[in-house]
Amino acid sequence: MKVAAIVPAYNEAARIQGVLSVLVQCPTLHEILVVNDGSLDETADAAQRFASEYPAPHYPPVRVINLPVNRGKGGAMFAGATATDADVIVFFDADLIGLQPAHVERILKPVLEGEVAMSIGVFRGGRLSTDMAQILVPYISGQRALLRELFTEIPGIERTRSGVEIALTLHFKRNRYPAAMVVVEGVTHTMKEEKLGWAR
């Protein structure tokens, strides 16, 4: 099965190379797509520089898709999913801290082995604030592996913006597609409060 990693990114120039440096080490991945969601910073340049420093065939090819305007996370994920012919897609946020190749393989394993149609990576042992968020509402996690055709069939998924994870979870529950939670130890991410400040 062909596997593509998709990284939706908005204003993540300072953080995205850290995630990409992990993904290129994963032998299961056939390609990596960065979807620059109308960023106002140098996200696209940072991703493109990374791609030139880690060329195929020594590494999975890194492609950068530039959206001219911000479509929100759902729109960026949909753009990535429709830009590949991979059987399985795995989404990763661009601001992850502590991600390791073993985490990527762990999230992919239940889908690649046919046990479930979607697996969701949930944080444990990264830091208290993000651990607690995912204990309370694990279905908001952005780290997911799933069959691509089941993602693209969701009505209006490209317009869900920041509600995309909830829309995904609800669609799978309504259709009784099997899903599983997979613990990823030691992973966290930069929270919006840290990026934008508490007032914003």
Residue pairs with C-beta under 8 A, 6 or more apart in sequence:
1 86
1 87
1 88
1 112
2 30
2 85
2 86
2 87
2 88
3 28
3 29
3 30
3 86
3 87
3 88
3 89
3 90
3 108
3 112
4 29
4 30
4 31
4 32
4 33
4 80
4 84
4 86
4 88
4 89
4 90
4 148
5 23
5 26
5 29
5 31
5 32
5 33
5 60
5 89
5 90
5 91
5 92
5 104
6 32
6 33
6 35
6 77
6 80
6 81
6 84
6 89
6 90
6 91
6 92
7 16
7 19
7 20
7 23
7 32
7 33
7 34
7 35
7 80
7 91
7 92
7 93
7 94
8 35
8 37
8 73
8 76
8 77
8 80
8 91
8 93
8 94
9 16
9 34
9 35
9 36
9 37
9 39
9 43
9 47
9 76
9 94
10 36
10 37
10 38
10 39
10 43
10 70
10 73
10 76
10 94
11 39
11 40
11 41
11 43
11 195
12 39
12 41
12 43
12 46
12 94
12 95
13 39
13 41
13 42
13 43
13 45
13 46
14 46
15 94
15 95
15 190
16 34
16 43
16 46
16 47
16 50
16 94
16 95
17 46
17 47
17 49
17 50
18 96
18 97
18 99
19 92
19 93
19 94
19 95
19 96
19 99
20 32
20 34
20 47
20 50
20 54
20 62
21 50
22 99
22 100
22 101
22 104
23 29
23 32
23 60
23 92
23 104
24 32
24 54
24 59
24 60
24 62
25 101
26 60
26 101
26 104
26 105
28 104
28 105
28 108
28 112
29 60
29 90
29 104
30 60
30 86
31 60
31 61
31 62
31 63
31 84
31 86
32 60
32 61
32 62
32 63
33 62
33 63
33 64
33 65
33 80
33 83
33 84
34 43
34 44
34 47
34 62
34 63
34 64
34 65
34 94
35 65
35 67
35 76
35 77
35 79
35 80
35 83
36 43
36 44
36 47
36 64
36 65
36 66
36 67
37 67
37 70
37 71
37 72
37 73
37 75
37 76
38 67
38 68
38 69
38 70
38 71
39 70
43 94
44 64
44 66
47 62
47 64
48 64
50 62
51 61
51 62
51 63
51 64
54 62
55 61
63 83
65 79
65 80
65 83
67 75
67 76
67 79
71 79
71 158
71 161
72 159
72 160
72 161
72 162
72 164
73 142
73 160
73 161
73 162
73 164
74 157
74 158
74 159
74 160
74 161
74 162
74 163
74 164
74 167
75 158
75 159
75 161
77 91
77 151
77 157
77 164
78 151
78 152
78 157
78 158
79 158
80 89
80 91
81 89
81 148
81 151
81 152
82 152
84 148
86 148
87 147
87 148
88 108
88 111
88 112
88 145
88 146
88 147
88 148
89 145
89 146
89 148
89 151
90 104
90 107
90 108
90 143
90 144
90 145
90 146
91 142
91 143
91 144
91 145
92 99
92 104
92 142
92 143
93 142
93 143
93 189
95 189
95 190
95 195
96 143
96 187
96 188
96 189
97 126
97 187
97 188
97 189
97 190
98 126
98 186
98 187
98 188
99 184
99 187
100 186
103 121
103 184
103 185
103 187
106 121
106 182
106 184
107 119
107 120
107 121
107 143
107 144
107 145
107 182
107 184
108 119
108 145
109 119
109 182
110 116
110 119
110 145
110 180
110 182
111 117
111 118
111 119
111 145
111 146
111 147
112 145
115 178
115 180
116 178
116 179
116 180
117 146
117 147
117 150
117 172
117 177
117 178
117 179
118 144
118 145
118 146
118 147
118 150
118 168
118 172
118 177
118 178
118 179
118 180
119 144
119 145
119 146
119 179
119 180
119 181
119 182
120 138
120 139
120 141
120 143
120 144
120 179
120 180
120 181
120 182
121 141
121 143
121 144
121 182
121 183
121 184
121 187
122 134
122 138
122 141
122 143
122 181
122 182
122 183
122 184
123 130
123 131
123 133
123 134
123 141
123 184
123 187
123 188
123 189
124 131
124 134
124 183
124 184
124 185
125 131
125 185
125 186
126 186
126 187
126 188
126 189
127 188
129 191
130 188
130 189
130 191
131 188
133 140
134 140
134 141
138 181
139 165
139 166
139 169
140 165
140 166
141 165
142 165
143 184
143 187
144 165
144 168
146 168
150 172
150 177
151 157
151 168
154 167
154 168
154 171
156 167
157 164
157 167
157 168
157 171
160 166
160 167
169 179
171 177
172 179
